[in-house]
Amino acid sequence: MTTYPLRLTSLAHGGGCGCKLAPSVLQELLADQPATAIYKQLLVGTENSDDAAVWQVDDNTCVIATTDFFMPMVDDPYDFGRIAATNAISDVYAMGGKPIMALAILGMPVDKIPVEMVREILKGGASVCATAGIPIAGGHSIDCPEPVYGLAVIGTCHPSQVRRNADARAGDALILTKPVGVGIYSAAIKKGALPPAAYQEMITATTTLNKVGAELGQDKDVHAITDVTGFGVLGHTLELARGSKLSVVLQVDQVPLLKDAAMLAEQGFVTGASHRNWASYSHDVALPSGMPEWKRHLLADPQTSGGLLVSCASAAAPRLVETIKKAGLPSAAIIGRVESGKPSITVV
């Protein structure tokens, strides 16, 4: 690994999807935004906090548009670029589509960071786009007090393949495709406490594309998809519940974890975003009596380039888990179920 004269994370007050505004703050900011329902071709807009916008061009084609960017959660610039790009592209897969091109978003403190480090960030992003089979066709850059990188991504799909986060059905099973604990690992990185093997485990998880989302969008047994990022498992599951007007039972011990996540959480390696997340949505989450705080932090832990949360017909869930595992996501697991009731989560 190349040694650089400074730590990227030292230039940022937060990192990865932990930079996101808390769910409650975001809801307040968007409360008086213009309604998008008047545009009949806009199949997915801002109404349900979904992962991307979807515009129907004709009977056979929808355009999917999204953007995602953040400050570094790791110090290696190449890895930072890869994670940010993988995370941004995931939004298209979460809608059931395939990406076709991307635009780079770059903000750098030009007086603080060497040019070669910025080049490595861009190379990392380009390498992931190459794996996804898409070009970085342009972009925009600014002089910025903290390093920021991400992508605007365009994708396509057939109208029948669009998978919103608001179409879960009572009786569905919930599948999560990647392990949880990225925010906890990033907290350990900042304190120099994450072992090298754990770092590589995190990089593998955060740079694995959620390509299987495009395949899931073609499966009639898959009803809803979203990806789990900065609001944690609880936050994004709650968005699905609210959008679908249903309740969710979440089995905490079935949620897949990075190998050291539980140990590090118990030792106190948690992010400020985990606390903000919990404060934003705790009133809609029922926890089992006596559940330790560190275990709650696992569920509120902000994920960067996290997995897809898939709501599917219960009978099809085992088959879909195997499909997801064969697609290169070996931690995929059934973590809960959808039920009739007030939008909320009951953790068991």
Secondary structure as UniProt FT lines:
FT   HELIX           8..11
FT   HELIX           16..19
FT   HELIX           23..29
FT   TURN            30..32
FT   TURN            37..38
FT   TURN            40..41
FT   STRAND          42..44
FT   TURN            46..49
FT   STRAND          53..56
FT   STRAND          62..70
FT   HELIX           77..94
FT   TURN            95..96
FT   STRAND          98..108
FT   TURN            110..112
FT   HELIX           115..132
FT   STRAND          136..143
FT   STRAND          148..157
FT   HELIX           159..161
FT   TURN            165..166
FT   TURN            170..171
FT   STRAND          173..176
FT   HELIX           182..190
FT   TURN            191..192
FT   HELIX           196..206
FT   HELIX           212..216
FT   TURN            217..218
FT   TURN            220..221
FT   STRAND          222..227
FT   TURN            230..231
FT   HELIX           232..244
FT   STRAND          247..250
FT   HELIX           252..254
FT   TURN            259..260
FT   HELIX           261..266
FT   TURN            267..268
FT   HELIX           272..281
FT   HELIX           282..284
FT   STRAND          285..286
FT   TURN            289..290
FT   HELIX           293..300
FT   STRAND          308..312
FT   HELIX           314..316
FT   HELIX           317..326
FT   TURN            327..328
FT   TURN            330..331
FT   STRAND          333..339
FT   STRAND          345..347
//
